[in-house]
Amino acid sequence: MFSVKTPKPTFKCYLPPVQTDVRKAIEPPIKKLEPTLLPGEIVVNEVNFVRKCISAESTQDDLWGRLICTNFKVSFIPQDAPVKQKTPLSHRLLGEHDIPLTCLEQVVTVNDTKGKKKVLGLNKKLKFNPTELILYCKDLRIIRFCFDEAGPESAKKVCLAIAHYSHPADLLLLFGFEYQGRQYHESKGERVRGANPQGRSQTPIFDRSSDWDREIKRTSASEWRVCAINTDYTISSSLPEYIVVPVSLADQDLKQHAIYFMDNRIPLWCWSHPNGSALVRMASVCDPLQQKKIEQKIAAGITKSHPHRGEPIKLELDKNLPNIQDIQAAFIKIRQICVIDPFEESEERWLSSIENSRWLEHVRIVLKLSADVVFHLDGNNASVILQEEEDRDLNCVVSSLVQLMLDPHYRSRIGFQSLVQKEWVMAGHRFLDRCDHLNKSDKEESPVFMLFLDCVWQMMNQYPAAFEFSETYLTVLSDSMWIPLFSTFLFNSSKQRAQYLMDFAKSKAIPQGEDHVVYFPPIWNWSQQFSIKDLTLFNNPMYVGKGAACVQNGEVKTFKRTKQKSYSSTLRATAGSLRNGVKNTEDALVPRRGSLVSELRPDFSPAKDESPSDRFFRDFFARPADQQGLLIPLFMPSHMALWKLFFLRWVSEACIPRGGPITAYHKLSQLVDEIDMLHNQLRQYKGPTPSSTPLPSPSEAPSDQRRMYFKASSAHDPSTLPDFLTSTFPFSPRGNLCRRSLHGTPISKFLNGAKIWLSTETLNDTV
């Protein structure tokens, strides 16, 4: 047999070899990359062959796909099917690579060859073809796309579209109005059959007098009444239609007094202590000549509502707390330090930079002043008037924190949501301006609500068993401010909300008189965003409160909340109190938090000139904590901590695989789930009692009804951590702007011993 030699090729190619990843990108995909669109959502521009940067060192981990701008979001669709893995907290309205347009703070285009950068805004032109697009988000994400293989004109158009649609000229142009209009009409058939998928949640909205009546009854505020003088917003454009005022003040007197207050904001009742003292908030009096006279009349009405006729104490928050510009400046600095600036200096210098931002100092000052208000209400048995010029920013923060410290009801999830609804939404906090939803970049933007959430987290960090909700819930709540599909965080006042929703209803042919909660719901119906299983991430496994199971004398019982009078300063906790949710009989002999009390000793030690407030705080910190009673946070500078889950969750280098606080959360959740299962087995063994909750029916899926995200494992299963656990759980930093591999100083002490280095790409000139 003869062998035939293969002839040598005569064609010689002088083109450079094509890179593997580029060929992979430009090959036609097997299936068209179609976005997932909500009702009313349309694609306004798109570009193919886009690279989403995952790693700065190589393109091996980067994602290739299609970048799309809709009238709701910026969406990236990877070409390759994602690796199948468990992704906790999967959003029903947003994909893994989606960014709501209202979440964009800056849209920056870059041309590497020409060395140009430009921040795009409304009606701004782009004179060069961008090679990169960098998106700075209000939730602290920084995401970068590269247009290596994309058409230059298509890349330019999609960048301009993103900049244009992220700067709507009018609030009605936000996608939420179109979406909720479609949802309303599509669910019309279900409402006819009796179902109402967007009906009222368990959280009171406080847009009707009955909600206020229940709150008055719950707090036993017998000397206060619901007033309707602001019906149709005839008195004040920023107050709700129903407010609570002293019984002794007539409507006619209130109308006469209103004209002297800023924006006619007459004083608002917030909460009443069981001892009869009340927390009231009010705006400043505009007329200096009438100020003393009007304030005396208001004080007289509050005095008559006190059982002992005690005169109220007035605190002027404008003189004692940072203003909104200071809060905004501090937030910008701490965001720069945590997310953008490189960690090239020593660990101590980095922590000093955090301190110098003054964000934690602002948190501390707010907590300290709120604790002072608690002293007056609880320890001094005096009513307190919180006064702020407009009564719409700092009053919201302090009044909410005071009620959190005094009333355990607000530490439950439903209670906390009612607190936000009452003291922020209905009281007229200017969410539209403070969140800058229209991206006007004016001086009104300020993270006042974020400051409040950070203060709440500080209390949760110090009292982990006192709150029903987790820090995941707080973080998701902060993210929800940037989703314009719900009415809670969209408007500056109740009147503005009513006016816009009335115009919206007319444009969408929604019948007059329909409850706006039906066609534009608040954020509190979380099932519209997350599954039942995902919502269990909101539950705190350490919570000691109503509905939490405990064991007494070998018998499983349901924890019953103590009476309200038990959190008065005149009563002490029992010796066998609960410390961080664990019963400890040694609390009667050993001072609670000995090391922390020693830190407080210079400030709260007995002395001849000790003030009543110092004695009040010293006595509180010397006795065991009552998780369902009065809670006062430690507010020395050394007690303030950085909220890592919020500020560092998108920093991929700060992510500790299979480590961080989530490891304790994972184990606690399994233990709580095991206790719940044993509780159910005991009830089945003894038979259901009238006070016990009903057993789930056999048709229900018991795994979906459990309170905890992590289920108890059987004795045969190996006790190992899930692969997807990280210190930023349940959030993933994957896909955000990666830093250059500059070997900085380890911040292991700050990150609980993790041996990692943090560095970043400096983009100071664009931010």
Disulfide bonds with the S-S distance in Angstrom:
none
